[in-house]
Amino acid sequence: MPDTLLVTGGAGYVGSHCVRALLDAGHRVVVFDNLRQGHRAAVAPEAELEVGDLADKAAVGRVFARHRIDAILHFAGNIQVGESMRRPFLYLGDNVQCAVNLLEAAAEHGVRRFVLSSTCAIFGAPERVPIDEDVSIAPGSAYGESKYLIERILRWADEVHGIRYACLRYFNAAGAHPDLPLFEDHEPETHLIPLALDCALGKRPAMQVFGDDYPTPDGTCVRDYVHVCDLADAHVKVLDLIRDRSRSFNVGIGRGYSVREVLAAVARVTGTTFPVDVSPRRAGDLAQLVADPARIMTELGWRPRFADIDAIVASAWRWRRRYPRGYADLATGM
């Protein structure tokens, strides 16, 4: 029989793409999402949607009582680095407590596999780049700290309850599904590529760049952009690996692009130009975050299909142009 997988945050950006990949791999999927940031229209019709909040332990318990869950993929949480530096207790409290509620229910109901949507933000200012899994962990933001605390809690869930886990430390998730209307739609939107695409559409008067005095070739931050469908593929692949042991992987393409390089890619793909305004640096932003993906490539046989920034941008542009208001347009049939 196929596994029944619980996907928290499965109506969100990365979660919805992962739900699609899990269904395509033959699994049964139950999505648990409060729909505050997620979108009902992003949930695949073959998945079963349970609307609820991980902060509500009774609601979490009811999901486990209704479904025999074989594994959990945990995407739900607050994700904005900048906000976490203004509201650290929200991130350190909400993100961690919701994960604890979920793990307590998992232990009670005998679930023995757990995949965490983690982040490269746990590394803070790394001592070397590209960043492999042995780089020292020293989070540079409350968001990164909240994810690292969950990783530590998972270590004890394994030790005490035998819950095998995978921590997938994303670099910058980007792009959209190449064939289906699954895409990035946050409110507020804070990610570089969708903001730049909105400039190309004329929805924003100018692109705001935070800092051009970093120690990088053009002075702007450098990031490793990994396509969201490649991230989803990593989740599908890791489920079998953690039947026997827990693992942590850095998930990126191993190539960094600066903010200005990404904006140039957006201009090439869309055939437009738009003003760029430079503002001071943001708290929590680091100069360079690029993955060393050797471990995940070796142990999982994972390879990114979208390793070129123009291809990543083009996949996002297709749906941003068709649905400029995001899922609101999709819901009205535009």
C-alpha positions in Angstrom: 0.0 0.0 0.0 1.2 3.6 -0.6 2.4 5.6 2.4 0.1 8.2 3.9 2.1 11.4 4.4 1.2 14.4 6.5 2.4 17.6 4.9 2.2 20.6 7.2 2.1 23.9 5.3 1.2 22.0 2.2 -0.8 25.0 0.9 2.3 27.2 0.9 4.9 27.7 -1.8 7.4 24.9 -1.3 4.8 22.7 0.5 2.4 22.7 -2.4 5.1 21.8 -4.9 6.2 18.9 -2.6 2.6 17.7 -2.3 2.4 17.5 -6.1 5.7 15.5 -6.3 4.6 13.1 -3.5 1.3 12.4 -5.3 3.1 11.8 -8.6 5.4 9.3 -6.7 2.3 7.3 -5.7 1.8 8.5 -2.1 -1.4 9.4 -0.3 -1.1 13.0 1.0 -2.9 14.8 3.9 -2.3 18.5 4.0 -2.5 20.4 7.3 -2.6 24.2 6.9 -4.2 27.1 8.6 -4.4 29.0 5.2 -3.1 32.2 6.7 -0.2 32.3 4.3 -1.1 29.3 2.2 -3.7 29.1 -0.6 -6.5 26.6 -0.9 -6.1 26.7 -4.7 -2.5 25.6 -4.3 -3.5 22.2 -2.8 -3.7 19.4 -5.4 -7.2 18.1 -5.6 -6.0 14.5 -5.0 -4.7 15.6 -1.6 -7.0 15.7 1.5 -6.9 19.2 3.1 -7.3 19.5 6.9 -7.6 23.2 7.9 -6.1 23.8 11.3 -3.2 25.3 13.3 -0.2 23.5 14.7 -0.5 25.8 17.8 -3.8 24.0 18.6 -2.7 20.7 20.1 -6.3 19.3 20.0 -6.6 20.0 16.2 -3.2 18.3 15.6 -4.4 15.3 17.6 -7.6 15.0 15.6 -5.6 14.8 12.4 -3.6 11.9 13.7 -6.7 10.2 15.0 -8.4 10.4 11.6 -5.4 9.3 9.5 -2.8 6.6 9.9 0.3 8.7 9.2 3.4 7.0 8.0 5.7 10.0 7.7 5.6 13.8 8.2 7.0 16.6 6.0 7.0 19.8 8.0 6.9 23.1 6.0 4.7 25.2 8.2 6.1 28.2 10.0 7.2 31.9 9.9 9.9 32.3 7.3 11.0 36.0 7.0 14.5 36.7 8.1 13.9 40.5 8.4 10.7 40.1 10.4 12.5 37.7 12.7 15.0 40.4 13.6 12.1 42.7 14.6 9.9 40.0 16.3 12.4 37.4 17.5 10.0 35.9 20.1 7.4 35.2 17.5 9.9 33.0 15.6 11.6 31.5 18.6 8.2 30.8 20.2 5.8 30.0 17.5 8.1 28.0 15.1 9.6 25.9 17.9 6.4 25.2 19.9 4.4 24.2 16.8 7.2 21.8 15.9 7.1 20.3 19.4 3.3 19.9 19.2 3.7 18.0 15.9 6.5 15.8 17.2 4.6 15.0 20.4 1.7 13.8 18.3 4.0 11.8 16.1 5.6 10.1 19.0 2.2 9.3 20.5 0.9 7.8 17.3 4.0 5.8 16.3 5.2 7.9 13.4 8.8 7.2 12.8 9.9 9.4 9.9 10.0 13.2 9.8 11.4 15.6 7.2 12.1 19.2 8.2 12.1 22.2 5.9 15.2 23.8 7.4 17.4 26.6 6.1 20.9 27.7 5.3 20.3 30.5 7.7 21.4 28.2 10.5 25.0 28.8 9.4 25.0 32.6 10.0 28.3 34.0 8.6 30.0 30.8 7.5 33.7 30.3 7.9 33.9 29.0 4.3 31.8 29.1 1.1 30.5 26.9 -0.6 28.9 25.7 2.6 29.0 22.0 3.4 27.3 20.2 6.3 30.4 20.4 8.5 30.5 24.2 8.6 30.0 25.5 12.1 26.4 26.3 13.0 25.9 29.9 14.3 22.5 31.3 13.2 22.6 35.0 12.2 18.9 35.6 12.7 16.1 34.6 15.0 14.6 32.7 12.0 17.7 30.7 11.6 17.9 30.1 15.3 14.3 28.8 15.4 15.1 26.2 12.7 18.3 25.1 14.4 16.4 24.6 17.7 14.0 22.4 15.8 16.9 20.4 14.4 18.2 19.9 18.0 14.8 18.8 19.2 14.7 16.3 16.3 17.9 14.8 17.6 16.1 14.0 20.9 13.0 12.7 19.1 15.3 10.2 17.4 17.2 9.4 20.6 14.1 8.9 22.8 11.3 7.9 20.4 13.2 6.5 17.4 11.8 9.2 15.0 14.3 9.2 12.1 14.5 12.6 10.5 16.0 14.5 7.6 16.9 18.2 7.9 16.9 19.7 4.4 18.6 23.0 4.7 17.4 25.0 1.7 19.3 27.8 0.2 17.0 30.2 -1.8 13.9 28.5 -3.1 12.8 30.0 -6.4 10.9 29.4 -9.6 7.5 27.7 -10.2 6.1 24.5 -11.6 6.9 24.2 -15.3 3.5 22.7 -16.2 1.0 23.4 -13.5 -0.2 26.7 -12.0 1.8 26.3 -8.8 3.9 29.4 -7.9 5.1 31.8 -5.3 2.5 34.0 -3.7 3.3 35.6 -0.4 1.6 38.5 1.4 3.7 40.5 1.9 6.1 39.4 -0.8 9.7 39.7 0.3 11.6 37.5 -2.1 13.8 38.9 -4.8 12.6 37.1 -8.0 8.8 37.7 -7.6 9.4 41.3 -6.6 11.5 41.9 -9.7 8.9 40.2 -11.8 6.3 42.6 -10.4 8.6 45.5 -11.5 8.7 44.0 -15.0 4.9 43.9 -15.0 4.7 47.5 -13.9 3.1 46.6 -10.5 6.0 48.2 -8.7 7.7 51.5 -9.7 11.2 50.4 -8.8 13.2 47.5 -7.4 14.7 48.1 -4.0 18.1 46.6 -3.4 19.3 46.4 0.2 23.0 47.2 0.3 25.5 47.4 -2.5 28.6 47.6 -0.3 29.0 43.9 0.5 32.4 42.1 -0.1 31.2 40.5 -3.3 32.2 41.1 -6.9 29.4 43.7 -7.5 28.7 44.7 -3.9 25.3 43.0 -3.7 24.4 39.8 -1.8 25.1 36.5 -3.4 22.7 33.6 -3.0 22.3 30.0 -4.3 18.9 29.8 -6.0 17.4 26.3 -6.1 14.3 25.5 -8.1 11.3 24.6 -6.0 10.6 21.5 -8.0 14.2 20.3 -7.4 13.5 20.9 -3.6 10.4 18.8 -3.9 12.4 16.0 -5.6 14.8 16.0 -2.7 11.9 15.5 -0.2 10.6 12.5 -2.2 14.0 10.9 -2.4 14.9 11.3 1.2 11.8 9.5 2.6 13.3 6.1 1.9 16.8 7.0 3.2 15.5 7.9 6.7 13.8 4.5 7.3 17.1 3.5 8.9 19.0 6.6 10.0 18.6 10.4 10.4 20.5 12.7 8.0 21.0 16.4 7.3 21.6 17.8 3.8 22.4 21.2 2.4 20.2 21.7 -0.7 21.4 24.1 -3.4 22.9 24.0 -6.9 26.4 25.0 -5.7 26.5 28.2 -7.8 25.8 31.7 -6.4 24.1 34.7 -8.2 24.3 38.3 -6.9 21.2 40.4 -6.6 22.3 42.4 -9.7 22.9 39.2 -11.6 19.3 38.0 -10.8 17.9 41.4 -11.8 19.8 41.1 -15.1 18.3 37.7 -15.6 14.8 39.1 -15.0 15.4 41.8 -17.6 16.6 39.2 -20.1 13.7 36.8 -19.6 11.0 39.5 -19.5 12.4 41.8 -22.1 11.9 44.8 -19.8 14.0 47.3 -17.8 13.0 49.0 -14.6 14.6 51.4 -12.1 16.7 50.0 -9.2 16.9 51.9 -5.9 19.6 51.1 -3.4 18.8 51.2 0.3 20.9 50.5 3.4 21.6 46.9 4.4 18.9 44.9 6.3 19.7 43.4 9.6 20.3 39.6 9.3 21.4 39.7 5.6 24.7 38.0 4.9 27.1 38.7 2.0 27.3 35.2 0.5 25.4 31.9 1.0 26.2 29.2 -1.5 25.7 25.4 -1.0 28.2 22.6 -1.4 25.6 20.0 -2.5 28.2 17.1 -2.7 26.6 15.1 0.2 23.0 15.1 -1.1 24.2 14.4 -4.6 26.3 11.4 -3.4 23.9 9.9 -0.9 20.6 10.6 -2.6 21.6 10.7 -6.2 19.9 14.1 -6.3 20.6 16.5 -9.2 19.0 19.8 -9.9 17.2 19.9 -13.2 17.0 23.7 -13.1 20.6 24.9 -12.6 20.5 28.1 -14.7 19.1 31.3 -13.3 17.4 32.2 -16.5 15.5 28.9 -16.5 14.5 29.5 -12.9 13.3 33.0 -13.6 11.4 31.9 -16.8 9.5 29.2 -14.9 8.3 31.9 -12.4 7.6 34.5 -15.1 5.2 32.2 -17.0 2.7 32.1 -14.1 3.4 35.6 -12.7 2.5 37.1 -16.1 -0.6 34.9 -16.4 -1.8 35.4 -12.8 -0.4 38.8 -11.8 -2.5 38.8 -8.6 -1.4 35.2 -7.8 -3.9 32.7 -6.6 -6.6 35.4 -6.4 -6.6 35.4 -10.2 -6.5 31.6 -10.4 -9.5 31.4 -8.1 -11.5 33.7 -10.3 -10.6 31.9 -13.5 -8.6 34.6 -15.1 
